[in-house]
Amino acid sequence: MSEDTIQVFIDGVIRYFTHTSDKKVQVGTPYLADKESMPALDMTGIIGVSGPNRGCVYFSAPRILLKHLLLSIGEAQTNEDNMVDLVGEVANTIAGNARSILGETFMISIPIVVEGQPSAIHLPKNTRSYIIPITWKSYTAAIAICLSET
């Protein structure tokens, strides 16, 4: 995966958080993931990718970040259902922004949300995965990008 492709996702994260009341998001240095230590926090929104690129993009965050993110976008109801919707929406928005840059052939699925910390998130084999660490307020989250070219 090229640096330019990774930058598309970084830009998507920054763009998403500019719509919050606290626009200050810190994006850490992307790193190559170890398949055995993929970050999986309290909730994870997963977007499948097909077309010339195959794999997935996911956003994983702790519940407390999601609760404060709901409040910062003007949603007073911070219940479990809204947090589930939000984690899927963040993943979908970031993947959708990437699609607008990478082209119409970058096909994305509807989000799948995994609640709780799964023992492992299985990603496509023989594909490098990159993690983009995110800090917003005092909370950490992550975007994972696992794409291969077909």
C-alpha positions in Angstrom: 0.0 0.0 0.0 1.4 3.4 -0.9 2.0 6.3 1.4 -0.6 8.3 -0.7 -3.3 5.7 0.0 -2.5 5.7 3.7 -2.7 9.5 3.6 -6.2 9.3 2.1 -7.4 7.6 5.3 -5.5 9.9 7.6 -7.2 12.9 5.8 -10.5 11.1 6.2 -10.0 10.8 10.0 -9.1 14.5 10.2 -12.1 15.5 8.1 -14.5 13.4 10.2 -13.4 15.0 13.5 -13.6 18.6 12.1 -17.4 18.1 12.4 -17.2 17.7 16.2 -17.3 20.4 18.8 -13.7 19.6 19.8 -12.0 19.5 16.4 -8.6 18.6 17.8 -7.7 15.1 16.8 -4.2 13.8 16.8 -3.3 11.2 14.3 -0.3 9.1 15.2 2.3 7.6 12.9 0.8 4.7 10.9 2.6 1.4 11.4 2.6 -2.0 10.0 0.4 -4.3 12.1 1.4 -7.5 13.6 -1.4 -9.9 12.7 -1.5 -11.1 16.3 -1.9 -7.7 17.9 -4.5 -5.9 15.9 -6.2 -3.3 18.1 -9.7 -4.2 19.0 -11.4 -1.9 21.5 -14.9 -1.9 23.0 -16.6 -1.4 19.6 -15.4 -1.9 16.1 -17.0 -0.8 12.8 -15.8 -2.9 9.9 -16.2 -2.0 6.2 -15.5 -4.6 3.6 -13.7 -3.5 0.4 -13.9 -5.0 -3.0 -13.0 -4.1 -6.6 -9.3 -3.6 -7.6 -8.6 -3.3 -3.8 -9.8 -6.1 -1.6 -9.9 -6.3 2.2 -11.3 -4.1 4.9 -11.1 -0.9 6.8 -12.1 -0.7 10.4 -12.5 1.9 13.2 -12.2 0.6 16.7 -12.9 2.8 19.8 -13.7 2.6 23.5 -17.3 3.3 24.6 -16.2 6.4 26.4 -14.8 8.0 23.2 -18.0 7.1 21.4 -20.2 8.6 24.2 -18.3 11.9 24.1 -18.2 11.9 20.3 -22.0 11.6 20.3 -22.3 14.6 22.6 -19.8 16.6 20.5 -21.9 16.1 17.4 -25.1 17.2 19.2 -26.6 13.9 20.1 -27.9 13.9 23.7 -28.8 10.2 23.7 -25.6 8.3 24.4 -27.2 4.8 24.7 -25.7 1.6 23.4 -27.7 1.7 20.1 -26.4 5.1 19.2 -22.9 4.1 20.0 -23.2 1.1 17.7 -24.6 3.3 15.0 -21.8 5.8 15.5 -18.9 3.4 15.3 -20.3 2.0 12.0 -20.9 5.6 10.8 -17.3 6.6 11.5 -15.9 3.6 9.7 -18.4 4.1 6.8 -17.6 7.8 6.5 -13.8 7.3 6.5 -14.1 4.5 3.9 -16.5 6.6 1.8 -14.1 9.5 1.8 -11.4 7.2 0.6 -13.8 6.0 -2.2 -14.2 9.6 -3.3 -10.5 9.9 -3.8 -9.6 6.4 -4.9 -12.5 6.2 -7.4 -15.8 4.4 -8.0 -14.2 1.0 -8.3 -13.2 1.2 -4.6 -16.4 -0.6 -3.5 -17.4 -0.5 0.1 -19.9 -2.6 2.1 -22.3 -1.5 4.7 -20.7 -1.5 8.1 -20.6 -4.5 10.4 -20.3 -3.7 14.1 -18.6 -5.9 16.6 -19.2 -5.2 20.2 -16.8 -6.0 22.9 -13.2 -7.0 22.5 -13.0 -10.0 20.2 -10.2 -12.4 20.9 -8.9 -11.6 17.4 -9.9 -9.8 14.3 -9.1 -11.9 11.3 -7.8 -10.0 8.3 -7.1 -11.3 4.8 -3.9 -13.4 4.7 -0.9 -12.4 2.7 -1.9 -8.7 3.0 -0.2 -6.1 5.0 -2.3 -4.2 7.5 -1.6 -0.7 8.6 -2.8 0.8 11.9 -3.4 4.6 12.2 -3.5 5.5 15.9 -6.0 8.3 16.8 -6.2 10.4 20.0 -9.2 12.6 20.5 -9.6 14.4 23.8 -7.8 12.0 26.1 -9.1 8.8 24.4 -7.4 6.5 21.9 -8.9 4.7 19.0 -7.5 3.2 15.8 -8.2 2.9 12.1 -6.9 -0.3 10.5 -6.4 -0.6 6.7 -6.0 -4.0 5.2 -6.1 -3.8 1.4 -4.5 -5.8 -1.4 -4.6 -5.0 -5.1 -6.2 -7.7 -7.2 
